[in-house]
Amino acid sequence: PLILQAQASYQNSVEELQSQGFSIVNLLEADRKNRITKQPIDHFYYKADHHWSAYGSHLSAKAVTEEILKFENLQQLPKKDFVTQKVSTLPFVGSTAFAYKTSCKLDWVQENSERYETVLASNSGQDLFSDIAPEVVLAGSSYSHLIRDYNFPGFLSENLHSPILTYAASAR
């Protein structure tokens, strides 16, 4: 019941913002699509954390890209190719596991985090010593923080074919 209540509250917030003229990406829809097509190992969110996994981050970046490209002026962005590669798999202690260990002095089942890195593709015609001026700014939270496990700015760059200037704050 709490999950349904939270989803309804989220949906109401999305609808309210849309009624005020904001363009909102409804990530519940991205998660629902994921539940239909996912593989058994794919999880939109970590099991013991409130953040999305790299897989969920990738799906979210696709959904955000679809919304961004509805704006005609953003379709005119200079295109650059980006490549995302898996760089490692590391143990991940989510917020629930951290709280459980801190409060109860007990260990939670450990998850793994797949780490990805996105770089400018070598075929993008970019001079090695020239800077790329980002024309898209991402202001975000821990979900879009560059040093976290989610690679959201990278997945967004890859999908938009544009560099992203990221300003994000993480509570942890």
Secondary structure, DSSP 8 states (H G I E B T S, - for coil): -HHHHHHHHHHHHHHHHHHTT-----HHHHHHHHHHH--TT--SB-TTSSSB-HHHHHHHHHHHHHHHTTSHHHHTS----EEEEEEEEEEE--HHHHHHHHHH------EEEEEEEEEE-GGG---TTS-----EEEEE-GGG-TTSSS-HHHHHHHHHTS-EEEEE----
